[in-house]
Amino acid sequence: MKAQMQKGFTLIELMIVVAIIGILAAIALPAYQDYTKRSADSACLAEMSAVAKTSLADLLDPNGSSSVDLASASSNFVACEKITGTVDTDLDSSDFTTTAVRGTGKDISCDLAVGATCKID
């Protein structure tokens, strides 16, 4: 009588595979969460940069209005929260800030006096 070959995996082999998958998940999940927070910050930075450049163009346009409505601009946001700050027609103290909805919690600020530049603080 021939001996039958055992088929399948042993319990220890399955436990090793589960442990490896668990270790990989423990490393990948925090990295993924950090990546999504940084990408949310970048998306909000892009939205704020567009608002800053539009605001600066409106203020510098001789035929345009001399005021910028930040409340209506922030109602169209997807990645940013509500804008806080001021926009003055003289551009000396025109700056505003916001934070990303699902970001790292850092403020994103824009300054119109230096060419509508925005940065993550």
Protein Blocks (a to p, Z undefined) as FASTA:
>chain_A
ZZdddedjdfklmmmmmmmmmmmmmmmmmmmmmmmmmmmmmmmmmmmmmmmmmmmmmmmp
mkbcfbdcfklmmmmpmkbccdeddddfklmmgccddddfklnopacdddfknopaacdZ
Z
